[in-house]
């Protein structure tokens, strides 16, 4: 099984947004389009979905990180 790195998509005029919620953990089985994290800017919060289905092998971010 290939490893796929899921990246935060372009969300507009924001350079760095804070991660305020982790919605998955290592070992979770996820579906394509399932929300992985919630990020928050000074104007809004939004959930970031997965681009692929699979099993979470590693989380490279933690609560409070900026992406």
N, CA, C and O atoms as a GROMACS GRO file, in nm:
protein
  268
    1UNK      N    1   0.085  -0.119   0.000
    1UNK     CA    2   0.000   0.000   0.000
    1UNK      C    3   0.089   0.125   0.000
    1UNK      O    4   0.182   0.135   0.081
    2UNK      N    5   0.062   0.217  -0.088
    2UNK     CA    6   0.142   0.339  -0.101
    2UNK      C    7   0.104   0.439   0.007
    2UNK      O    8  -0.011   0.448   0.048
    3UNK      N    9   0.203   0.515   0.052
    3UNK     CA   10   0.177   0.623   0.146
    3UNK      C   11   0.144   0.748   0.067
    3UNK      O   12   0.212   0.781  -0.030
    4UNK      N   13   0.040   0.818   0.108
    4UNK     CA   14  -0.003   0.941   0.042
    4UNK      C   15  -0.004   1.052   0.145
    4UNK      O   16  -0.070   1.039   0.249
    5UNK      N   17   0.068   1.159   0.119
    5UNK     CA   18   0.070   1.273   0.210
    5UNK      C   19  -0.043   1.367   0.172
    5UNK      O   20  -0.052   1.413   0.058
    6UNK      N   21  -0.131   1.395   0.269
    6UNK     CA   22  -0.244   1.485   0.245
    6UNK      C   23  -0.201   1.624   0.287
    6UNK      O   24  -0.158   1.645   0.401
    7UNK      N   25  -0.213   1.720   0.196
    7UNK     CA   26  -0.173   1.858   0.223
    7UNK      C   27  -0.296   1.947   0.236
    7UNK      O   28  -0.401   1.920   0.177
    8UNK      N   29  -0.280   2.054   0.313
    8UNK     CA   30  -0.388   2.151   0.328
    8UNK      C   31  -0.405   2.224   0.196
    8UNK      O   32  -0.308   2.276   0.141
    9UNK      N   33  -0.529   2.228   0.144
    9UNK     CA   34  -0.552   2.298   0.016
    9UNK      C   35  -0.542   2.449   0.033
    9UNK      O   36  -0.546   2.500   0.144
   10UNK      N   37  -0.529   2.518  -0.078
   10UNK     CA   38  -0.530   2.665  -0.076
   10UNK      C   39  -0.665   2.712  -0.026
   10UNK      O   40  -0.768   2.680  -0.085
   11UNK      N   41  -0.664   2.788   0.083
   11UNK     CA   42  -0.792   2.834   0.140
   11UNK      C   43  -0.810   2.985   0.126
   11UNK      O   44  -0.884   3.048   0.201
   12UNK      N   45  -0.741   3.041   0.029
   12UNK     CA   46  -0.764   3.182   0.000
   12UNK      C   47  -0.649   3.270   0.045
   12UNK      O   48  -0.532   3.234   0.030
   13UNK      N   49  -0.682   3.385   0.102
   13UNK     CA   50  -0.584   3.489   0.135
   13UNK      C   51  -0.508   3.464   0.265
   13UNK      O   52  -0.436   3.553   0.312
   14UNK      N   53  -0.521   3.347   0.324
   14UNK     CA   54  -0.458   3.321   0.452
   14UNK      C   55  -0.328   3.244   0.434
   14UNK      O   56  -0.326   3.140   0.368
   15UNK      N   57  -0.219   3.296   0.493
   15UNK     CA   58  -0.090   3.230   0.480
   15UNK      C   59  -0.076   3.120   0.585
   15UNK      O   60  -0.038   3.008   0.552
   16UNK      N   61  -0.106   3.149   0.709
   16UNK     CA   62  -0.096   3.053   0.818
   16UNK      C   63  -0.225   3.051   0.897
   16UNK      O   64  -0.276   3.156   0.937
   17UNK      N   65  -0.278   2.931   0.918
   17UNK     CA   66  -0.398   2.915   1.000
   17UNK      C   67  -0.368   2.811   1.108
   17UNK      O   68  -0.291   2.718   1.086
   18UNK      N   69  -0.429   2.828   1.224
   18UNK     CA   70  -0.404   2.740   1.338
   18UNK      C   71  -0.491   2.616   1.333
   18UNK      O   72  -0.608   2.622   1.294
   19UNK      N   73  -0.435   2.504   1.373
   19UNK     CA   74  -0.512   2.380   1.388
   19UNK      C   75  -0.578   2.385   1.524
   19UNK      O   76  -0.511   2.390   1.627
   20UNK      N   77  -0.711   2.383   1.525
   20UNK     CA   78  -0.784   2.391   1.651
   20UNK      C   79  -0.848   2.259   1.691
   20UNK      O   80  -0.898   2.244   1.803
   21UNK      N   81  -0.848   2.162   1.598
   21UNK     CA   82  -0.908   2.032   1.629
   21UNK      C   83  -0.849   1.924   1.538
   21UNK      O   84  -0.838   1.943   1.417
   22UNK      N   85  -0.812   1.811   1.599
   22UNK     CA   86  -0.770   1.693   1.523
   22UNK      C   87  -0.887   1.596   1.525
   22UNK      O   88  -0.932   1.555   1.632
   23UNK      N   89  -0.936   1.558   1.409
   23UNK     CA   90  -1.057   1.476   1.400
   23UNK      C   91  -1.026   1.328   1.378
   23UNK      O   92  -1.118   1.246   1.377
   24UNK      N   93  -0.899   1.294   1.360
   24UNK     CA   94  -0.857   1.154   1.340
   24UNK      C   95  -0.734   1.127   1.425
   24UNK      O   96  -0.670   1.219   1.475
   25UNK      N   97  -0.702   0.998   1.441
   25UNK     CA   98  -0.579   0.960   1.510
   25UNK      C   99  -0.513   0.847   1.433
   25UNK      O  100  -0.574   0.786   1.345
   26UNK      N  101  -0.388   0.818   1.465
   26UNK     CA  102  -0.314   0.712   1.399
   26UNK      C  103  -0.390   0.581   1.417
   26UNK      O  104  -0.435   0.547   1.526
   27UNK      N  105  -0.404   0.508   1.306
   27UNK     CA  106  -0.475   0.381   1.307
   27UNK      C  107  -0.619   0.390   1.258
   27UNK      O  108  -0.680   0.288   1.226
   28UNK      N  109  -0.674   0.512   1.252
   28UNK     CA  110  -0.811   0.529   1.203
   28UNK      C  111  -0.821   0.496   1.054
   28UNK      O  112  -0.732   0.529   0.976
   29UNK      N  113  -0.930   0.431   1.016
   29UNK     CA  114  -0.962   0.409   0.875
   29UNK      C  115  -1.051   0.524   0.832
   29UNK      O  116  -1.152   0.553   0.897
   30UNK      N  117  -1.015   0.589   0.722
   30UNK     CA  118  -1.090   0.706   0.676
   30UNK      C  119  -1.139   0.686   0.534
   30UNK      O  120  -1.087   0.603   0.459
   31UNK      N  121  -1.240   0.764   0.499
   31UNK     CA  122  -1.294   0.766   0.363
   31UNK      C  123  -1.246   0.893   0.293
   31UNK      O  124  -1.209   0.990   0.359
   32UNK      N  125  -1.247   0.890   0.161
   32UNK     CA  126  -1.217   1.012   0.084
   32UNK      C  127  -1.320   1.117   0.122
   32UNK      O  128  -1.438   1.087   0.138
   33UNK      N  129  -1.274   1.238   0.136
   33UNK     CA  130  -1.356   1.355   0.172
   33UNK      C  131  -1.395   1.360   0.320
   33UNK      O  132  -1.470   1.449   0.361
   34UNK      N  133  -1.344   1.265   0.402
   34UNK     CA  134  -1.370   1.271   0.546
   34UNK      C  135  -1.283   1.381   0.606
   34UNK      O  136  -1.167   1.396   0.568
   35UNK      N  137  -1.339   1.458   0.699
   35UNK     CA  138  -1.264   1.567   0.762
   35UNK      C  139  -1.154   1.512   0.851
   35UNK      O  140  -1.174   1.417   0.926
   36UNK      N  141  -1.035   1.574   0.841
   36UNK     CA  142  -0.918   1.531   0.917
   36UNK      C  143  -0.884   1.626   1.030
   36UNK      O  144  -0.856   1.582   1.142
   37UNK      N  145  -0.886   1.756   1.001
   37UNK     CA  146  -0.853   1.858   1.100
   37UNK      C  147  -0.947   1.976   1.082
   37UNK      O  148  -1.012   1.990   0.979
   38UNK      N  149  -0.953   2.061   1.184
   38UNK     CA  150  -1.023   2.188   1.175
   38UNK      C  151  -0.921   2.298   1.193
   38UNK      O  152  -0.843   2.297   1.288
   39UNK      N  153  -0.921   2.395   1.100
   39UNK     CA  154  -0.831   2.510   1.109
   39UNK      C  155  -0.913   2.636   1.130
   39UNK      O  156  -1.031   2.641   1.097
   40UNK      N  157  -0.847   2.736   1.188
   40UNK     CA  158  -0.919   2.861   1.217
   40UNK      C  159  -0.832   2.980   1.182
   40UNK      O  160  -0.715   2.988   1.220
   41UNK      N  161  -0.893   3.074   1.109
   41UNK     CA  162  -0.828   3.201   1.079
   41UNK      C  163  -0.894   3.306   1.167
   41UNK      O  164  -0.977   3.274   1.252
   42UNK      N  165  -0.857   3.431   1.146
   42UNK     CA  166  -0.921   3.537   1.223
   42UNK      C  167  -1.066   3.560   1.179
   42UNK      O  168  -1.140   3.630   1.248
   43UNK      N  169  -1.107   3.503   1.066
   43UNK     CA  170  -1.241   3.525   1.015
   43UNK      C  171  -1.333   3.403   1.022
   43UNK      O  172  -1.454   3.419   1.034
   44UNK      N  173  -1.277   3.282   1.016
   44UNK     CA  174  -1.364   3.163   1.010
   44UNK      C  175  -1.285   3.037   1.045
   44UNK      O  176  -1.162   3.037   1.047
   45UNK      N  177  -1.359   2.931   1.071
   45UNK     CA  178  -1.295   2.800   1.087
   45UNK      C  179  -1.348   2.708   0.977
   45UNK      O  180  -1.460   2.727   0.928
   46UNK      N  181  -1.266   2.610   0.939
   46UNK     CA  182  -1.310   2.518   0.835
   46UNK      C  183  -1.243   2.382   0.856
   46UNK      O  184  -1.130   2.374   0.904
   47UNK      N  185  -1.314   2.278   0.818
   47UNK     CA  186  -1.261   2.143   0.826
   47UNK      C  187  -1.188   2.111   0.696
   47UNK      O  188  -1.234   2.147   0.587
   48UNK      N  189  -1.074   2.043   0.709
   48UNK     CA  190  -0.995   2.005   0.593
   48UNK      C  191  -1.018   1.856   0.567
   48UNK      O  192  -0.990   1.773   0.654
   49UNK      N  193  -1.068   1.821   0.448
   49UNK     CA  194  -1.097   1.680   0.417
   49UNK      C  195  -0.977   1.606   0.358
   49UNK      O  196  -0.882   1.667   0.308
   50UNK      N  197  -0.983   1.475   0.366
   50UNK     CA  198  -0.881   1.390   0.304
   50UNK      C  199  -0.908   1.380   0.155
   50UNK      O  200  -1.023   1.378   0.111
   51UNK      N  201  -0.802   1.373   0.078
   51UNK     CA  202  -0.816   1.356  -0.067
   51UNK      C  203  -0.827   1.208  -0.105
   51UNK      O  204  -0.862   1.176  -0.219
   52UNK      N  205  -0.797   1.118  -0.011
   52UNK     CA  206  -0.796   0.975  -0.038
   52UNK      C  207  -0.856   0.897   0.080
   52UNK      O  208  -0.863   0.948   0.191
   53UNK      N  209  -0.897   0.775   0.054
   53UNK     CA  210  -0.940   0.683   0.159
   53UNK      C  211  -0.818   0.601   0.202
   53UNK      O  212  -0.724   0.585   0.124
   54UNK      N  213  -0.819   0.550   0.325
   54UNK     CA  214  -0.709   0.467   0.370
   54UNK      C  215  -0.702   0.461   0.521
   54UNK      O  216  -0.802   0.482   0.590
   55UNK      N  217  -0.585   0.432   0.572
   55UNK     CA  218  -0.560   0.421   0.716
   55UNK      C  219  -0.455   0.525   0.754
   55UNK      O  220  -0.353   0.538   0.686
   56UNK      N  221  -0.481   0.600   0.861
   56UNK     CA  222  -0.386   0.700   0.909
   56UNK      C  223  -0.264   0.629   0.968
   56UNK      O  224  -0.276   0.555   1.065
   57UNK      N  225  -0.147   0.652   0.908
   57UNK     CA  226  -0.022   0.591   0.954
   57UNK      C  227   0.058   0.686   1.042
   57UNK      O  228   0.131   0.642   1.131
   58UNK      N  229   0.046   0.818   1.016
   58UNK     CA  230   0.124   0.916   1.089
   58UNK      C  231   0.054   1.052   1.082
   58UNK      O  232  -0.005   1.086   0.979
   59UNK      N  233   0.061   1.128   1.191
   59UNK     CA  234   0.014   1.266   1.190
   59UNK      C  235   0.136   1.355   1.203
   59UNK      O  236   0.213   1.342   1.298
   60UNK      N  237   0.154   1.445   1.110
   60UNK     CA  238   0.272   1.533   1.110
   60UNK      C  239   0.241   1.668   1.173
   60UNK      O  240   0.327   1.756   1.176
   61UNK      N  241   0.119   1.686   1.221
   61UNK     CA  242   0.079   1.809   1.285
   61UNK      C  243   0.020   1.776   1.422
   61UNK      O  244  -0.018   1.663   1.450
   62UNK      N  245   0.014   1.880   1.507
   62UNK     CA  246  -0.050   1.863   1.637
   62UNK      C  247  -0.137   1.985   1.666
   62UNK      O  248  -0.127   2.087   1.599
   63UNK      N  249  -0.221   1.972   1.765
   63UNK     CA  250  -0.310   2.080   1.804
   63UNK      C  251  -0.227   2.207   1.832
   63UNK      O  252  -0.128   2.203   1.905
   64UNK      N  253  -0.270   2.318   1.774
   64UNK     CA  254  -0.200   2.446   1.793
   64UNK      C  255  -0.099   2.480   1.686
   64UNK      O  256  -0.058   2.595   1.676
   65UNK      N  257  -0.057   2.382   1.605
   65UNK     CA  258   0.034   2.410   1.493
   65UNK      C  259  -0.033   2.503   1.393
   65UNK      O  260  -0.156   2.511   1.388
   66UNK      N  261   0.046   2.573   1.315
   66UNK     CA  262  -0.007   2.652   1.204
   66UNK      C  263   0.034   2.585   1.073
   66UNK      O  264   0.145   2.533   1.060
   67UNK      N  265  -0.057   2.589   0.978
   67UNK     CA  266  -0.032   2.529   0.846
   67UNK      C  267  -0.063   2.628   0.738
   67UNK      O  268  -0.049   2.597   0.620
   0.00000   0.00000   0.00000
